[in-house]
Amino acid sequence: MIGTETKSVALMRRGELAYTSAWELQRELVGQRSAGQISDTLLLLAHPHTYTLGRATKAGHILVGDDLLAQQGVAVVESDRGGDITYHGPGQIVGYPILKLSRHGGDLIRYLRMIEDVIICVLGDYGIGGGRIAGLTGVWVGDAKVCAIGVKLSASGITHHGFALNVSTDLRFFDQIIPCGIVGKRVTSLERLLGSAPPHEDVTARVVRAFGTVFGVAVE
């Protein structure tokens, strides 16, 4: 735990929510957290099929045309988070921590590493050796990314956006993009790594527990 203060984080779950709706919810929560109207919050949800373009996305990182995306029902959203293009869809656990960063060390790079540690702990619970690749944000198993991370810090020092852990995600949607703008790396999921998908609720519970441990907070 950072310091001796007993800290708590409110858990908010929203099931499946369109990316744009979740983005608007995050903005509302950031404003409320900045004004001291709410406590630190961990928002957990999932999205329907969506490609999100981070601030670092380069042209040509979507490899298919608009017609196919329309047939598949895939939304494309330009986001204000860091990073490049990624996919969101059913079978993921998406986490958006709305935190006052000064309460958690005040260092954005350290914060990113802490999110990675959360996912590495979850993978360890399943006997999977997750880790990092130097210079690349996210959590990897070998050369395959299992969790993408992209965050933003508001002018008032509140974190938003976050992580997407592939549990039983249809990985074929990653074949239609250059995930996170990285050539020559694969994407994987807990389902692929374990041979079958663990129960979604079980993974969620482990994410919540690991978040509390790594950040030294009570998730309520």
C-alpha angles and dihedrals in degrees: 000000000000108000122333101287115118104232130191133198123202116230115222120184123191107171112217114353132171111257094240091051091050090048091053090048090052091052090052092049092047090053092048093047091048090052092048092244094125136025126244108299137201110208114200123187146121133244134220115243106313139155112207122198115212124205092269096053114132126210114268098032090118104074100192134061132258093253093061092045090052091050090051093046093238117158120212116210130181104221131194094225124111122263136043134287122321139167128244123190149128114318095041130109106219118194126193112185111201099197138157095237094208088067090058104046101292094244116117095200091050088049090055090051090050091054089050089051090054091057093041088056091050092050090049089056087063094045093256120137104223123179149148135277114219112257094010123098117221138054121289139190104205105315094334122096115225098173129034120204130196124159143175132205117215123225087258093054099258119141123225140163109045141162141345117204116197109225106155097347120156096247093195089083089066089059089068094061140037095252112230087347091282118138120206099022128107134222123227141176139213088255092057094043095048100034092241134039117262115227110285092227091053092053091046091052090051091050090052092047093047091047090055092048098047095043094039094234140125108244106211 
